[in-house]
Structure formats: structure tokens, C-alpha cells
Amino acid sequence: QVQLVDAGGGLVQAGGSLRLSCAASGRTSSSETMGWFRQAPGKEREFVAVINWSGGGTYYAGSVKGRFTISRDIAKNTMYLQMNSLKPEDTAVYYCNACVGGYTYWGQGTQVTVSS
């Protein structure tokens, strides 16, 4: 079992920045990848970014590449998403997830609202 607690969302003006965090507990030593997804009102949940927990390799959705940076602190079992140059279309609930031993776990979500 893995428990994920994501935090750091809020209201920011367009062009601003936020940093999300995702604290993991449980069988985190077996984590394979961790990532961020988001879901805007009336839309399906979409992929944002992913990081290989051990190797640190990353991959981003085209819509956020160059603006968002995913990272992790292995000692703290915490993943981050630094979001810069935010746009109104980035408004969504952001969820972290972890893939561990063939299972996928989700955080509870944190709201990010970008005003124009």
C-alpha cells in the first residue's frame, strides 16, 4: 500500500508560479514511476509529467514542456511539480500518482486556479 498526499495548489495570476508537492508513505521503496495528472472541469483527466523514481528520467506533456519541472527528493519520499509561466488553461485539479508493483495509487488532488 502507498499513501499519497498532494498539496501546494492555490490561486495565481497568469504568468505566475506554483510548486506542488506529493508526499508518499508506505511501500515507496518499490516505486517505479511517479507522476502528475490534471483534470479541468468538464474534461477528462490528462497526463502532465512523469519521473522515474530511481533514475530520475522525466517526460512531459507537450502543453507544459518548458514551463513545468518535475523532480523528486528520494530521502523525503516527496515529488514536486514546479509550475512557471502559468496560463488560465492550466486551471485544474492536479493529482499525483505512483506506480508500485503493478498497482497505481492516487493522491486526493489539489486545486490550481490561474486567473487571467
Rosetta silent file (secondary structure, phi, psi, omega in degrees, C-alpha in Angstrom):
SEQUENCE: QVQLVDAGGGLVQAGGSLRLSCAASGRTSSSETMGWFRQAPGKEREFVAVINWSGGGTYYAGSVKGRFTISRDIAKNTMYLQMNSLKPEDTAVYYCNACVGGYTYWGQGTQVTVSS
SCORE:     score description
SCORE:     0.000 S_00000001
   1 L     0.000  140.204  177.107    0.000    0.000    0.000 S_00000001
   2 E  -127.908  133.593  175.121    1.141    3.513   -0.820 S_00000001
   3 E  -111.260  134.214 -179.248   -0.415    6.691    0.521 S_00000001
   4 E  -122.871  132.375  176.686    0.000    9.937   -1.380 S_00000001
   5 E  -124.900  111.913  179.447   -0.751   13.416   -0.079 S_00000001
   6 E  -101.744  149.505 -175.457   -0.539   16.197   -2.613 S_00000001
   7 E  -157.136  170.898  174.224   -0.511   19.875   -1.715 S_00000001
   8 L   109.157   -3.479  179.047    0.552   23.310   -2.865 S_00000001
   9 L   -70.264  172.813  179.519   -2.293   24.384   -5.083 S_00000001
  10 E   169.215 -167.879  179.353   -3.856   27.816   -4.958 S_00000001
  11 E  -104.822  128.842 -179.046   -4.937   30.873   -6.884 S_00000001
  12 E  -142.263  151.879  177.358   -2.338   32.641   -9.000 S_00000001
  13 E   -79.941  155.975  177.127   -2.373   35.199  -11.775 S_00000001
  14 L   -55.179  136.817 -176.277   -1.386   34.294  -15.303 S_00000001
  15 L    92.535  -11.435 -178.398    2.387   34.292  -15.633 S_00000001
  16 L   -83.285 -174.883 -176.202    2.852   33.337  -12.005 S_00000001
  17 L  -132.395  152.780  171.574    4.328   30.231  -10.415 S_00000001
  18 E  -144.568  153.560  172.742    3.314   27.497   -8.005 S_00000001
  19 E  -124.292  120.220  176.420    5.069   24.438   -6.633 S_00000001
  20 E   -92.608  151.294  175.294    3.081   21.315   -5.911 S_00000001
  21 E  -130.317  154.822  178.510    4.319   18.561   -3.651 S_00000001
  22 E  -139.164  106.787 -179.846    3.353   14.922   -3.245 S_00000001
  23 E   -91.358  127.033 -177.187    4.435   13.177   -0.060 S_00000001
  24 E  -110.215  143.783  174.553    4.484    9.398   -0.290 S_00000001
  25 E  -140.992  161.907 -177.053    4.382    6.834    2.505 S_00000001
  26 E   101.161 -140.232 -176.334    4.087    3.075    2.607 S_00000001
  27 L   -77.576   48.601 -175.311    5.854    0.820    0.079 S_00000001
  28 H   -70.429  -20.863 -179.760    7.606    3.727   -1.543 S_00000001
  29 H   -66.302  -16.932  178.944   10.890    1.874   -1.898 S_00000001
  30 H   -98.987    7.016 -177.781    9.251   -0.145   -4.655 S_00000001
  31 E   -61.588  136.027  178.104    8.000    2.876   -6.569 S_00000001
  32 E   -98.157  -55.389  175.469    8.712    2.657  -10.245 S_00000001
  33 E  -137.227  153.462  170.503    7.378    5.937  -11.529 S_00000001
  34 E  -130.783  150.481 -176.408    5.538    8.862  -10.069 S_00000001
  35 E  -155.233  177.293  177.201    3.696   11.468  -11.987 S_00000001
  36 E  -122.392  138.111  172.271    1.217   14.301  -12.157 S_00000001
  37 E  -126.976  165.171  176.252   -2.133   14.373  -13.903 S_00000001
  38 E  -144.720  154.641  179.432   -4.771   17.088  -14.003 S_00000001
  39 E  -138.136  116.603  177.334   -8.470   17.350  -14.578 S_00000001
  40 L   -89.622  157.927 -179.871  -10.221   20.522  -15.617 S_00000001
  41 L   -55.786  129.393  177.377  -13.988   20.974  -15.167 S_00000001
  42 L    77.431    5.073 -178.676  -15.901   19.014  -17.775 S_00000001
  43 L  -121.539  163.719  177.494  -12.770   17.380  -19.143 S_00000001
  44 L   -79.071  156.699  176.421  -11.076   14.030  -18.735 S_00000001
  45 L   -64.980  136.567 -177.603   -8.039   13.609  -16.538 S_00000001
  46 E  -127.811  153.677  179.402   -4.889   14.194  -18.572 S_00000001
  47 E   -71.120  140.922  176.462   -1.212   13.403  -18.195 S_00000001
  48 E  -115.837  -56.183 -176.010    1.121   16.226  -17.172 S_00000001
  49 E  -161.749  156.663  179.136    4.528   14.784  -16.285 S_00000001
  50 E  -142.391  150.826  177.906    6.227   11.632  -15.030 S_00000001
  51 E  -135.570  136.707  173.384    9.522   10.828  -13.326 S_00000001
  52 E   -76.046  121.724 -169.548   11.360    7.545  -12.938 S_00000001
  53 L   -63.529  -39.903 -176.296   11.807    7.276   -9.196 S_00000001
  54 L   -85.713  -43.967 -175.044   15.224    5.623   -9.193 S_00000001
  55 L   -88.260  -22.806  178.777   16.824    7.013  -12.328 S_00000001
  56 L    84.428    2.858  177.721   15.243   10.447  -12.368 S_00000001
  57 L   -64.411  146.172 -175.240   14.335   10.421  -16.043 S_00000001
  58 E  -128.952  160.212  175.538   11.401   12.679  -16.892 S_00000001
  59 E  -151.276  141.315 -174.697    8.782   13.135  -19.588 S_00000001
  60 E  -126.561  152.396  168.065    6.281   15.940  -20.095 S_00000001
  61 L   -68.003  148.283 -177.962    3.081   16.621  -21.936 S_00000001
  62 L   -59.656  -31.703 -176.116    3.636   18.992  -24.810 S_00000001
  63 L   -70.354  -17.136 -177.435    1.356   21.609  -23.295 S_00000001
  64 L  -118.585   -9.021 -176.828    3.591   22.044  -20.228 S_00000001
  65 E   -60.244  132.249 -177.811    7.057   21.263  -21.569 S_00000001
  66 L    90.729  -15.149  178.730    9.435   24.120  -20.914 S_00000001
  67 L  -113.023  -34.705 -177.879    7.171   25.612  -18.229 S_00000001
  68 E  -107.709  148.552  176.396    6.794   22.802  -15.681 S_00000001
  69 E  -133.631  123.319  177.141    9.552   20.809  -13.984 S_00000001
  70 E   -97.536  140.674  179.577    9.008   17.524  -12.176 S_00000001
  71 E  -151.255  170.085  177.373   11.517   16.423   -9.552 S_00000001
  72 E  -146.549  152.182  175.229   11.806   14.163   -6.537 S_00000001
  73 E  -116.841  102.281 -174.448   13.622   14.006   -3.226 S_00000001
  74 H   -62.230  -39.851 -178.441   14.235   10.330   -2.518 S_00000001
  75 H   -62.393  -32.330 -178.862   15.267   10.929    1.090 S_00000001
  76 H   -97.183   -1.458 -176.334   11.978   12.725    1.773 S_00000001
  77 L    51.684   43.274 -175.733    9.845   10.409   -0.403 S_00000001
  78 E  -131.366  138.470  176.947    8.432   13.521   -1.976 S_00000001
  79 E  -112.024  149.767 -178.680    7.804   14.528   -5.565 S_00000001
  80 E  -128.456  156.973  169.842    7.425   18.094   -6.769 S_00000001
  81 E  -134.465  106.574  175.350    5.978   19.935   -9.731 S_00000001
  82 E   -85.984  121.044 -176.463    7.373   23.416  -10.270 S_00000001
  83 E  -116.516  115.916  179.654    4.943   25.290  -12.483 S_00000001
  84 L  -115.769  163.566  178.497    6.100   28.539  -14.086 S_00000001
  85 L    49.658   48.541 -175.904    4.504   30.855  -16.630 S_00000001
  86 L   -65.627  145.530 -178.905    1.097   29.590  -15.656 S_00000001
  87 L  -120.284  156.214  177.484   -1.794   30.100  -18.050 S_00000001
  88 H   -55.088  -32.466 -179.861   -5.547   30.146  -17.409 S_00000001
  89 H   -72.352   -5.660  173.559   -5.795   26.855  -19.301 S_00000001
  90 H   -82.922   -6.365  179.423   -3.624   25.259  -16.607 S_00000001
  91 L   -60.917  124.734 -176.862   -6.557   25.616  -14.205 S_00000001
  92 E  -178.629  170.266  165.850   -7.458   22.145  -12.937 S_00000001
  93 E   -88.962  127.007 -177.817   -7.301   19.773  -10.018 S_00000001
  94 E  -101.549  131.866 -178.881   -3.825   18.266  -10.023 S_00000001
  95 E  -120.346  136.246  170.858   -3.340   14.682   -8.866 S_00000001
  96 E   -94.345  154.397  175.534   -0.127   12.874   -8.138 S_00000001
  97 E  -142.864  161.132  179.807    0.161    9.182   -8.779 S_00000001
  98 E  -138.795  137.433  175.521    2.583    6.355   -8.148 S_00000001
  99 E  -105.495  117.041 -175.295    3.049    3.035   -9.900 S_00000001
 100 E  -136.622  116.678  174.983    4.183    0.371   -7.439 S_00000001
 101 L    55.343   36.530  178.250    4.319   -3.342   -8.126 S_00000001
 102 L    88.411   -4.637  177.662    1.729   -3.192  -10.865 S_00000001
 103 E  -107.468  154.150  177.353   -0.697   -1.037   -8.904 S_00000001
 104 E  -117.329  130.357  179.967   -1.471    2.641   -9.391 S_00000001
 105 E  -117.391  151.492 -177.274   -2.135    4.927   -6.447 S_00000001
 106 E  -128.327  146.280  168.310   -3.543    8.474   -6.463 S_00000001
 107 L   -78.660  177.364 -175.723   -3.387   11.480   -4.221 S_00000001
 108 L   -83.273  -12.868  178.438   -6.531   13.338   -3.232 S_00000001
 109 L    96.684  148.047  176.704   -5.869   16.231   -5.612 S_00000001
 110 E  -137.481  133.073 -174.176   -5.024   19.892   -5.160 S_00000001
 111 E   -80.885  130.525  172.748   -6.789   22.751   -6.939 S_00000001
 112 E  -118.446  123.113  178.778   -4.792   25.114   -9.133 S_00000001
 113 E  -123.639  123.397 -179.413   -6.614   28.188  -10.411 S_00000001
 114 E  -113.419  118.171 -178.761   -4.940   30.628  -12.786 S_00000001
 115 E   -92.609  148.420 -179.004   -6.701   33.940  -13.308 S_00000001
 116 L   -89.523    0.000    0.000   -6.301   35.994  -16.462 S_00000001
